């Protein structure tokens, strides 16, 4: 395993985790707002 793999693979994993976290949080906020609006009706 070369040094590029040691740096690149964890870097890609961290970017994927960060993107998943932010997109998941946005989706959760949207869903909660939708449920809250539905409950008011």
Order of alpha helices (4+ residues) and beta strands (2+ residues): alpha
